[in-house]
Amino acid sequence: MHFARIFLSHSSSDKELVHLVAAELAQRGVLSWLDIQELHAGATMSQVLARAIESQSLLALFLSPKAMSSAWVDEELATALRVEDEARAAGHARPVLPIFLGDPHHLVAKHPRLRARWLHADGDRVDRLGIVPDAALPRSQQAAHIAAKIADRVYDFLKLARADELGVILDQRGKGQHRAEPPPLPENLANCDCPALVFRPEISARSDSAVLAGAAWDGFAAALGDSVERALGSRTAAPRKIRIAGASQLALPFLLGKQLNRTHGAYLFCYARDGVPLKLDLGAFDTPLAGGDAGCARLAPDLEGEQLTATAATRDLRPPRLTLLIFHSERYMRQARAWLRAEDPDAAIAWIPHPERIEHSEQVVALARDIKAFVDHVDGDHVELATSLPFHAMPLLGALLTPHVFRSATVLERVRGDHDTEACYLRARIP
């Protein structure tokens, strides 16, 4: 895979802003190198930047008044421009993107190397497109503006909108630090010859139990949705293969599936850790889902040991908010129900069991049909989902449960309770 990646060359005086930009880029699917020497100990600058070009990466130069006097930035700049010349001679696009933290004309005119290359022959303007953030904005807003512009350039550089295949990696959970490299992937997936985006909610250390909720979730969900739209562009004539993998809370792959759904005519390949994908051609679902079993669900019992009631009892339920517990295990269903009942004794809760092992996409399609039939039956409007489905089933489910099935959804993310028999949940609203 050819990952969306950029080197962020900067002086120490601009480190705070550049770190914020790297965090914003992570939410847009772009891997960032913040410290070339640290990440490539023993390699020369020329070797590192040459590798960047070979791996189809870009180099962003943060040019500020203090950076102009930095010997380190000058060395990076000299090497970057030389590598850019070599790339141009080989017929490749310009890989160097300047970010002007100040007046571009003043910065370029002040530096001999840049003055010779980027100053227009008239001497009154800069002959190089770059990014100029509004200095009046707070740092966080400047970083978001810069990152959005950089991400667009990276997407264009990799020609994502015209790619027949695209990898999308959701890298939230696991161990170790988030670096400029992608997380471990199944070998057959990593060897695919296609561009790929790696989405990360943050650039700090990974955690096996990381969960986003509230404003943090809303911000990341918006960035992911906007980035997928920008990267993919309009629907292509032929189905585009989207290869999805990673480790994250379940709301993320569900959201990604909702984002891709039928409007992109995508062919989804969703990978388990062993490299075996669930496959689904969304272009084949050009009519509303039909054929599901409205009697698939059971009302979650109020009392331990109570007989689970058949769906016929839900005919007059018609709740403003319906919570679906999609678990293969009655034990986990009861734990979720107990938490929901403690929060809202009048909550409308239904259990739809799923197969213990999800081994082919037809199982997910059948589940989606049943969910639609049941939601139609009870006239549900807003649906909450709590589930034990595996990561690689969630993009398919999200893509199949379009807004025609229910207008809005929230995924309940389990977090650890005080005891193994307890469950606690956080809500992640699907925009």
N, C-alpha and C positions, 0 to 999 in steps of 0.2 A: 504493500500500500504506500501511496505517496501522501504523507500527512501535511495538512495545512500547518505551516510552521514559519516563524519569523525570528530573526535575531534582533534584539533591542540594544543597539549601541548607544551608550550614554555616559555622561560624566557623573561622578559621585554627587555633585550638587543637585542633579535632577533625579536622583534615585527614588525619592518618595513618589513623584508623579509617574515614573516609569513602572514602579511596582504596581500602582493602581491600574495602569494601562494593561499590564500583564494579567491581572486578575479579571479585568473586563474582557480581554481576548479569550481567556479560558472559557468564559460563558458564551463565547461566540464560535467555539470549536477550533480555535487556533492555538497551537503550542508555541510557547515563547522561551527563548534562551535569554536569560538575564545576565549571566556571567560566563563568557566564553571560556576564559582560562580555567575556572573552577570545574566546568563541565567537561572540558577536554584537556586535562592535565597532560603536559608534555607535547601538545600539538602547537605548531606555529599558527599565527594569525592567518597566513595565506592558506594553510591546510584546512583550517576550520571553515573559512569563508568559501573555499573551493568546494568543500563538502556541502555547504549550504546550497550552493548553486546546483550541484549534482542531485541533491535531494529535493530540488524544486522549491527551495525556500527563498524568502525575501530577507533583506536587511533594512531595518528602520534606523535612521540616524537622527537622534534627538539633538538638534543644534540650538544651543542657547549661548548667550554671551560668555558664560563661564566655560561651557564646553569648547568654545573656539580657542581657548587658551590651554586646553588640556592636551598634554603630549600623548596620553593614552588614546584619546578620541582622534587625534591627528593620525596616529598609527593605524587605527581601525579604518579611518576615512581613506587613507592612501591605499590600503589593501583592498578595501571595498570597491573603490573606483577602478583599480586595476582588474579585479575579478569581473566587474561589470563590463569593462572593455572586452575582456576575453569572451564573456557571454554574448555580447553583441556581435563579435566577430564570428561566433558559431551560430548566429541566427536566432538567439534566444532573446526574450523580452528583458527590459531593464529590471534588475533585481533590487536596486537601491531606491529606497523611499525616504525622502527627508521630512522630518517634522520640525517646523520652524517655531521655536519657543521665543518669539520676538519678531521684529520686522525682518522679513526675508531678505530684502535688498541690503539692509545694514549688515546682517549676518554674513551674507555671501561676499559683499564687497570688502569685509574686514579680513577674510581668510584667503591667502594667496592661492591655495589649491582650488578652492571653490570659485574664487573670482575668475580664474582662468577658464573654468569649464561651464559654470552656470550663469555668469553674468551676461546679459544680452549685449550684443555688439553696440547698441545705442547707449549702454551704460546706465540706463535709468530703471531697469527692471530685471527680475530673475527669469531666466529662460529654462526653468525646471519646475514641473508640477510637484507640489508637496502638500502637506497638511499644515494649516495654520489655525490652531485653537484660539478661542476668544479668551484673552488673558483676564478679562473681567469676571469670568465665570469661576465658581469654586473649583478646587482641584478635582473633586470627584466628577463633576460635570465635564471638565476638560478631558479627563481620562476616558470617560464614556464616549465623548465625541471623537477623540483620537482613535480609540479602539474600533469604533464602528467604521471609520474611514479605512483603517488598516485592514480590517476584516474584508471589506469590499474589494480592496486591491488584491488580497490573497486569494479570494474566491475567483476573481478575474484571472489572476496569474495561473491558477490551476485549471481554468476553463470548466468550472464546476457546472455551470448552466448547460453546457453542451456535452457533458460526460454521460456515457451510456451506463456507467456504474458509479456508485458513491458509497463509501463506508461511513457509518455514523457510530462512533464509540461513546458510550456514556460512562465516564470514569469518575465515579463518586466514591465507591467503597473499595476497601482493600487495605493493604499495609504499605508502609513506607511513604516517602515524600513524593509529591507531584513534581516531576521534572519535565524537561523539554522532550522527553521520549514518551511514546504511548505506553499504556499498560500492557502486560503480557496478553497475547492473543493466541487463539488456536493457530497453529502453523499454516494450515490450509487457507485461513482467512488472511493472515498477515502477508502471505505470498501473492495475494490478488493484485493485479496490475491496474489499480484504480486510485483516484484521489480519496482522501478520507478526512473527516472532521472528528476531533476529540473534544467532547464537551465536559467541562469540569465546573462544578459550582464554586470552587475556590482553589487556591494554589498552595494551601498549607498541607499538612500531613493528612494522609488518608485514614479512614476509620471504617471498621467492618459494620458499624451500626449508625453511620451518618444519616441524618434525616433533616430535610429542609421543610419548614412550615412558615406560615405567616408571611411577612414582608420579604424575607429571604427567598422563600419559594416563589412568590409572585414575581419578584425581579428576575430570577433565573428562568422561570417558565416563559416570561415575555421575551427575554434575550434569545432563548433557544428557538422559540417560534419564529421570531423575526429573522434569525440567522438562517434557518432552514428555508424560509421563503426567499431570502436574498440569494442564497447559494444555489437553489434549484431553479429559480426563475419560473417561467411558464411551463405548462405541461408539454412534454415532447410527444412526437407522433408515435414512436415506439415505446413500449413499457421500459422504464428505467429500473435497473436493478439497484435496490437499496440494501446494503449489507449492514445489519445492526448487531452490535455485541456490547459487552461491558458488564459492570456490576454497579447497581445503584438501587435506591428506593424504587418501589414499583410504579409510583406515579410518573416517573420520568419516561420509561419506555411506553407507558400508556399514553402520555401526552404526545410523544413522538409519533405514535401510530395515529392519533387523532389529527396531528398536523399533516401527515402524509396522505391520509385516507384516499378516497377515490379521485379527488381532484387532480392528483398528480399521475394517475394511472400507473402507479409504481408496482414493481414485483419485489415483494419483501422477502429477504433471507435473514432470519433471526436466529442467532447462534447460541447454542448451549456451550458450556465450558469445554465439552469434548469435541467441538468443531462441527457437530451435526446440526444443520439448520432446519427450522420450520419454514416452509415456503408457501407463499400466498400471492397469487396474481390478483391485485385489487381491481384491475381492469375487467375481470370477469364478473364483478359484482356491480353491474350497471343498473340494477333494479333493487328496490328495498328488500331487505332480508325477509324471508318468509319460510314457513314450514316448521317453525319452532313449536315447542310444547309449552303451552301456558300453564300446564299443571306440573311443571318441573320443580317449582319452588315449594317450600314448606314454611309455615310460620315458625319463627324461632320460639321455643317454649319459654314460658315465664317461670316455670318451676322445674327444678332438677328432677328428672325421671318422668316428666309429663310426656305423653305420647305426642309426637310431632304431628301437627294438623295438616291435612291435605289442602291444596291450593283453593279448592272450592270455597273455603271459608274467607278467601281474600277478595271475593267478587265485589264487595262493597267497601273495600279498603280506601281506594282513591286518595292517597296521602299527598300532602304538599311536598314532603321529603320522604323518600323511601331508601332504606339502607339494605343493600344486598350483601349477604355474607356468602362469598363464593369460596368455600373451603371443601377439601376432600375429607377432612376429619371432623367428626361431631365434637370432639374435645375442643379443638380450636374455635369452632363455631360458638360453643357455649361460653368460652372465655371472652370472645368479642361481644357476644350478646350481653354478658354480665356488665361489661364496661359501658355499653350503650344504654342499658336499662338504668344504671346508676346515674348516668348523665341526664337521661330523659325517659322517665317511666312510661311515657305515652308514645315512644318512638315506634314507627312502623318498620318492622324488621322481618326479612324473609331469608331463608337459607336455600341456596342453589348449589348442590354438591357438584364438584368437578372430578374427573378421573384422577386417581392418585399419581399416575405417570402420564405426562403429556409427551407423546412420541411422534405425533403427526398433526399437521395443520387442520385436518378435518375435525379433530376433537375441539379445537378452538372455534371453528366455524359453527359447529353444532351448539356449543355453549352460547355463542353470540346470538344464534337464532332463538334459543330458549329464553335468553334474557330479554330480547326484543318482544317475544310473544307474551312473556309475563308482564313486562312493563306496560305494554299496550293493554293488557287485560285489566290491570289495576289503575290504568290511566296515570302513571307516575310522571311527574314533571322534572323534579330535580332528584338525581339518584346519587347516593353514596355507595362506594364499593370498598369492602374489606376482603382481601383474598390471600390465598396461599398458592396461587398460580406462580410458576417460575418466571424469571425475568424474560426469557425469550418467547413466552406466550403473550406477554402484555402488549407489544406493538401490534400484533395481529388483532387482539381484542379491541384495542383503542381505534384501530383503523376501521373495523367493522361496525363499531357502535358510533355511527355518525350522529350529528345533531338531529337527524330525522328520528332516531330511536328515543333519545331524551334530550331536552334542551341544554341541560347543564349537568355537570358531574363533579364529584369530589372523591378523591382516593384517601382512605384512612390508612395511615402508615403506622405499623406496630412499632412501639418502643418497649424496652424491657420494663416489666413491672417489678414489684418487690419480691415476688415469688414466681416460680415456674408456672403456677396455676393461675396467675393473674395476667392480664393484658392491659396495656395502655396504648392509646392511639393519638396521633397528630393528624390534622386535616391538611391536605394539599388540594386546593381548588384547581380544576382543569379549566383554563380560559377558553 
